[in-house]
Amino acid sequence: MKRVPQALWPALLLGLAVAQSGCESSSWTWVPPEEEKVTIISDAAFVRTDQGDFVDGYLAEYHTDFKKQRMFLVLEIPHYLKGDRLIITGRFTGDSVRMSFGDRDQEKAPVFEVERAAPNIPTLPQIPW
């Protein structure tokens, strides 16, 4: 009868060690989603990223540090038009795409995976009477 607890003790310690190592894993860190105001500057496109994934989305412009930047928005259901202004929430994936825009050569644009998108409709300021 004493052999059963003696045999279970090393297995219990091994299970606890595995569980502890999984809880403290620093290989993946959570990144909070970013919110950006963008303008779509291309039609919907199906492109291949630099890492080889195929994605649907749009090329868009946004402002950061008073400069225009470009990004490729990855959307599950692309249903916006060129010129639409959106407020998007999501994360940069660390991947990029190469796209030509207008008369420019191909540019590298970072890929932004959109979690939520809504039209950016400016409202008139409330002026007191």
C-alpha positions in Angstrom: 0.0 0.0 0.0 2.9 2.3 0.6 4.2 1.9 -3.0 1.2 3.7 -4.6 1.9 7.1 -2.9 5.6 6.7 -3.5 4.9 6.1 -7.2 2.5 9.0 -7.5 4.7 11.5 -5.8 7.3 11.9 -8.7 4.4 12.1 -11.3 2.7 14.8 -9.2 5.9 16.8 -9.0 6.5 16.4 -12.8 3.0 17.6 -13.5 3.4 20.6 -11.3 6.7 21.5 -13.0 5.2 21.3 -16.4 2.2 23.4 -15.4 4.5 26.0 -13.8 6.7 26.3 -16.9 3.6 26.8 -19.1 2.3 29.6 -16.9 5.5 31.6 -17.0 6.2 31.3 -20.7 7.5 34.5 -22.0 7.5 33.4 -25.7 4.2 35.2 -26.3 3.3 38.5 -24.8 0.0 40.2 -25.0 -0.1 43.4 -27.0 -3.0 45.8 -26.5 -5.0 46.7 -29.6 -4.3 50.0 -31.2 -6.9 52.4 -32.6 -6.2 54.4 -35.7 -8.2 56.6 -38.0 -7.5 55.7 -41.6 -8.6 56.5 -45.1 -8.8 53.6 -47.7 -6.7 54.5 -50.7 -7.1 51.3 -52.8 -9.7 48.9 -54.0 -10.0 45.6 -52.2 -7.1 43.3 -53.0 -6.0 39.7 -52.4 -2.3 39.7 -51.9 0.5 37.6 -50.6 2.6 38.8 -47.6 6.3 38.6 -47.2 5.9 35.6 -45.0 3.8 33.8 -47.6 0.3 34.2 -46.3 -2.6 35.2 -48.6 -4.8 38.0 -47.2 -7.8 40.1 -48.2 -7.8 43.8 -47.5 -7.1 47.4 -48.5 -4.2 49.8 -48.6 -4.9 52.6 -46.2 -3.3 55.9 -45.0 -3.1 57.1 -41.5 -1.2 59.9 -39.7 1.5 59.3 -37.1 4.0 61.9 -35.9 2.5 64.4 -38.4 3.5 62.1 -41.3 1.3 60.1 -43.6 2.0 56.4 -43.3 0.6 53.5 -45.2 -0.6 50.1 -43.9 -2.4 47.1 -45.4 -5.7 46.4 -43.5 -6.6 42.8 -43.3 -10.4 42.4 -43.0 -12.4 39.2 -43.0 -15.2 40.7 -45.0 -14.0 43.5 -47.3 -17.0 45.7 -48.0 -15.6 49.2 -48.0 -14.9 51.6 -50.9 -11.9 53.6 -51.9 -12.0 56.9 -50.1 -13.9 55.6 -47.0 -12.7 56.9 -43.6 -12.7 54.3 -40.8 -11.8 54.0 -37.2 -10.1 50.7 -36.8 -9.0 48.6 -33.8 -6.4 45.9 -34.1 -2.7 45.0 -34.1 0.2 45.1 -36.5 1.3 41.5 -37.3 5.0 42.1 -37.9 4.4 41.1 -41.6 4.3 43.3 -44.6 3.1 43.4 -48.2 4.5 45.0 -51.3 2.0 47.0 -53.3 2.2 49.7 -56.0 0.0 52.7 -55.5 -0.8 55.1 -58.4 2.4 55.9 -60.4 4.7 54.9 -57.6 6.9 51.8 -57.5 6.1 49.0 -55.2 6.2 50.0 -51.5 6.5 47.9 -48.4 3.4 48.4 -46.2 3.0 46.8 -42.7 0.1 44.5 -42.2 -2.6 45.5 -39.7 -5.0 42.8 -38.6 -8.4 44.6 -38.0 -10.5 43.3 -35.1 -13.1 46.0 -35.4 -13.9 48.7 -38.0 -16.4 51.4 -38.0 -17.1 54.4 -40.3 -15.4 57.6 -39.2 -18.3 60.1 -39.6 -17.2 63.5 -38.2 -19.9 65.4 -36.3 -20.4 69.1 -36.3 -19.2 70.9 -33.2 -21.8 71.9 -30.6 -21.9 75.7 -30.6 -23.8 77.2 -27.7 -26.5 79.7 -28.5 
